[in-house]
Amino acid sequence: MVSMLRNMLMEKLNVLLIGVGGFGKNHLKSWIEMGYLNHLYICEQDQTQYDFLQSHGIPLSKISNKIHMFLDHVDLVDICTGTEGHFQLAKQALQANKHVFVEKPMTMTSQEAEKLTILMKGKNRKLQVGYYYRFHPLSIKMKSLIKDLGEIRYIKGEFLGFKRPRTDVGVMHTDGIHFIDLTNWLLEEKPKLVYGFTRDHLKRGLEDLAIGHFFYPGKTILNLETGYIQPAQHKDKVVPKAMTTKTFSVSGSKASAKIDFETESIELYHCHHVQENNIWKLEHQGSENFMIDSTNTINLICRELSSFVDVCQKNKQPLANAKDSGVDLAYIMEAYYEAAGSCKINEINYSITNRTSS
């Protein structure tokens, strides 16, 4: 009871949201949904967005195109710009001794990611990366089922469908990376080896199709397909006229489970193989579906932002922290693109020092 009262009495943090031109609009709506309208400052370069901001209750006095205008007024900086700007903005915020939430991917390179973690040393400030599938009720249910599945042998992820390509990073770096982070969290492991390929059919210098195979220490293989060019199963709930498929299945020695994030369903298959008289047979004991709370993009962002506020106020470790979901994922992505370029299986080196010397 005492802790509940303490939480209720905690003052809201003042927040600087940087970027509302794309996904940042969802962050704006989420902060307002969480009751932070009077604690919100906005930094946005595109002044044509100012009418939109004012229509949501943000006074012009709390809107600027310069980050330094509001840094002294806030406790937390929320970065929703293109990936190419993440490092400099996060660096500036950390140097000003602010908590930082940054949308994924955290940085463009592992070197930038490492520099941010160095900046955090000795400071009582937190950094969290925006991987909201960790906070999805379906993912949380899958996490609770993992031990019941036995030895995890194979994971398959599909994050694909017709939609407008992003201009800052390729499709594996923007969509596929969600399921890499999700797999790392579920298994509590990082992949050791990676193989895959990319294709740039639109000739933009960024892939629009990507296939990846990630090999984990416990012999689990993640097979991941992502792209902008494939037909998908559902209309996208966020992007107009887009199509999407977001499925994630985990196959174990005792049972298997499959998530469909678009239909908000998870099914557990009570199936495994047994050996009788030197013959392998399938034991099929049916399947079951679980009732999961329905959610949407704003709700998911509210979940992860609320979690981060709690982290900042109670000095806890963020779930999607700078090391696991920033530095390590940067190394994984660099190893993936290197493997795709060489058409060879590539070892993932998680040390910047070793990489430089090798």
Residue pairs with C-beta under 8 A, 6 or more apart in sequence:
10 313
12 35
12 36
12 39
12 309
13 39
13 74
13 75
13 76
13 99
13 309
13 312
13 313
14 39
14 40
14 41
14 73
14 74
14 75
14 76
15 31
15 36
15 39
15 40
15 41
15 74
15 75
15 76
15 77
15 78
16 41
16 42
16 43
16 67
16 70
16 71
16 73
16 74
16 76
16 77
16 78
16 93
16 98
17 24
17 27
17 28
17 31
17 40
17 41
17 42
17 43
17 78
17 80
18 24
18 42
18 43
18 44
18 67
18 77
18 78
18 79
18 80
18 81
18 89
19 43
19 44
19 79
19 80
19 81
19 82
19 85
20 27
20 28
20 42
20 44
20 49
20 52
20 53
20 80
21 44
21 46
21 49
22 80
23 80
23 103
24 44
24 80
24 81
25 52
26 238
26 297
26 298
26 301
27 78
27 80
27 103
27 301
27 305
28 40
28 42
28 53
28 56
28 58
29 56
29 298
30 298
30 301
30 302
30 305
31 37
31 40
31 78
31 305
32 40
32 56
32 57
33 298
33 302
34 302
34 305
34 306
37 57
37 58
40 58
40 62
41 62
41 63
41 64
41 70
41 73
41 74
42 53
42 58
42 62
42 63
42 64
43 64
43 65
43 66
43 67
43 69
43 70
44 50
44 53
44 63
44 65
45 65
47 65
50 60
50 63
53 63
54 60
54 63
62 70
64 70
67 89
67 92
67 93
71 77
71 92
71 93
71 96
71 98
72 96
74 98
75 98
75 99
75 312
76 98
76 99
76 100
76 101
76 308
76 309
76 312
77 89
77 90
77 93
77 98
77 99
77 100
77 101
78 101
78 102
78 305
79 85
79 86
79 89
79 90
79 93
79 100
79 101
79 102
79 103
80 103
81 89
82 167
82 168
83 105
83 107
83 108
83 168
83 169
83 173
84 108
84 168
86 102
86 103
86 105
86 106
86 107
86 108
86 112
87 107
87 108
87 112
87 115
87 116
89 102
90 100
90 102
90 106
90 107
90 116
90 127
91 115
91 116
91 119
93 100
94 100
94 116
94 119
94 120
94 123
94 125
94 127
95 119
97 123
97 125
98 125
99 125
99 126
99 127
99 308
99 312
100 125
100 126
100 127
100 128
101 127
101 128
101 130
101 305
101 308
102 127
102 128
102 129
102 130
103 129
103 130
104 129
104 130
104 131
104 174
104 177
104 178
104 181
104 325
104 329
105 129
105 169
105 173
105 174
105 177
105 326
105 329
105 330
105 333
106 113
106 116
106 129
106 322
106 325
106 326
106 327
106 329
106 330
107 113
107 116
107 326
107 330
108 169
109 330
109 334
110 327
110 330
110 331
110 334
110 352
110 355
111 352
112 330
113 322
113 326
113 327
113 330
114 327
114 352
116 127
116 322
116 326
117 322
117 323
117 326
117 327
120 127
120 322
124 315
126 308
126 311
126 312
126 318
127 318
127 321
127 322
127 326
128 304
128 307
128 308
128 311
128 318
128 319
128 320
128 321
128 322
128 325
129 320
129 321
129 322
129 325
129 326
129 329
130 301
130 304
130 320
131 178
131 181
131 182
131 304
131 320
131 325
132 300
132 301
132 303
132 304
133 139
133 178
133 179
133 181
133 182
133 261
133 300
134 181
134 182
134 185
134 304
134 319
134 320
135 300
135 303
135 304
135 307
135 319
136 261
136 295
136 300
137 292
137 293
137 295
138 259
138 261
138 264
138 265
138 266
138 292
139 182
139 185
139 186
139 259
141 266
141 290
141 292
142 186
142 248
142 250
142 257
142 259
142 266
143 185
143 186
145 257
145 268
146 152
146 186
146 187
146 250
148 252
148 254
148 255
148 268
149 250
149 251
149 252
149 253
149 254
149 255
149 256
149 257
150 252
150 253
150 254
150 255
150 272
151 218
151 219
151 252
151 253
151 254
152 187
152 218
152 220
152 250
152 251
152 252
153 219
153 220
153 221
153 251
153 252
153 253
154 220
154 221
154 223
154 250
154 251
155 183
155 220
155 221
155 222
155 223
155 248
155 249
155 250
155 251
156 222
156 223
156 224
156 247
156 248
156 249
156 251
157 176
157 179
157 182
157 183
157 222
157 223
157 224
157 225
157 226
157 247
157 248
157 249
158 224
158 225
158 226
158 245
158 246
158 247
158 248
159 175
159 176
159 178
159 179
159 224
159 225
159 226
159 245
159 246
160 175
160 225
160 226
160 227
160 228
160 230
160 232
160 244
160 245
161 228
161 230
161 231
161 232
161 234
161 236
161 242
161 243
161 244
161 245
162 228
162 229
162 230
162 231
162 232
162 242
162 243
163 228
163 236
163 239
163 242
163 243
163 244
164 228
164 239
164 242
165 171
165 202
165 204
165 206
165 208
165 228
166 174
166 206
167 204
167 206
168 174
169 206
170 198
170 206
170 207
170 208
170 210
171 206
171 207
171 208
171 209
171 210
171 226
171 227
171 228
172 196
172 198
172 207
172 210
172 212
172 224
172 226
172 333
172 336
172 337
173 333
175 226
176 210
176 212
176 224
176 226
177 329
177 333
179 222
179 224
179 248
180 191
180 212
180 214
180 222
180 224
180 329
180 332
181 320
181 325
181 329
182 248
183 214
183 216
183 222
184 190
184 191
184 324
184 328
184 329
185 319
185 324
186 250
187 216
187 218
187 220
189 216
189 217
189 218
189 220
190 216
190 328
190 332
190 348
190 350
191 214
191 215
191 216
191 222
191 332
191 348
192 215
192 216
192 217
192 347
192 348
193 214
193 215
193 345
193 346
193 347
193 348
194 212
194 213
194 214
194 215
194 332
194 335
194 336
194 339
194 345
194 346
194 348
195 212
195 213
195 215
195 339
195 344
195 345
195 346
196 210
196 211
196 212
196 213
196 224
196 336
196 339
196 340
197 210
197 211
197 340
197 343
198 207
198 209
198 210
198 211
198 337
198 340
199 207
199 208
199 209
199 210
200 206
200 207
200 208
201 208
201 209
201 229
202 208
202 228
208 227
208 228
208 229
209 226
209 227
209 228
209 229
209 230
210 224
210 225
210 226
210 227
210 340
211 224
211 225
212 222
212 223
212 224
212 336
213 221
213 222
213 223
213 224
214 221
214 222
214 224
214 332
214 336
215 221
215 345
216 222
230 245
231 243
232 243
232 244
232 245
233 243
233 244
233 245
233 262
234 243
234 244
234 245
234 262
234 263
235 242
235 243
235 244
236 242
236 243
236 244
237 244
237 262
237 296
237 297
238 297
244 262
245 262
246 260
246 261
246 262
247 258
247 259
247 260
247 261
248 258
248 259
248 261
249 256
249 257
249 258
249 259
250 256
250 257
250 258
252 272
253 272
254 272
255 268
255 269
255 270
255 271
255 272
256 268
256 269
256 271
257 266
257 267
257 268
257 269
258 266
258 267
258 269
259 265
259 266
260 266
264 292
264 294
264 295
265 289
265 292
266 289
266 290
266 292
267 287
267 288
267 289
267 290
268 287
268 288
268 289
268 290
269 287
270 284
270 285
270 286
270 287
270 288
271 282
271 283
271 284
271 285
271 287
272 282
272 283
273 280
273 281
273 282
273 283
274 280
274 281
274 283
275 281
295 303
304 320
307 318
307 319
308 318
310 316
311 317
311 318
327 350
328 350
331 348
331 349
331 350
332 348
335 346
335 347
335 348
335 349
336 346
338 346
339 345
339 346
349 355
349 358
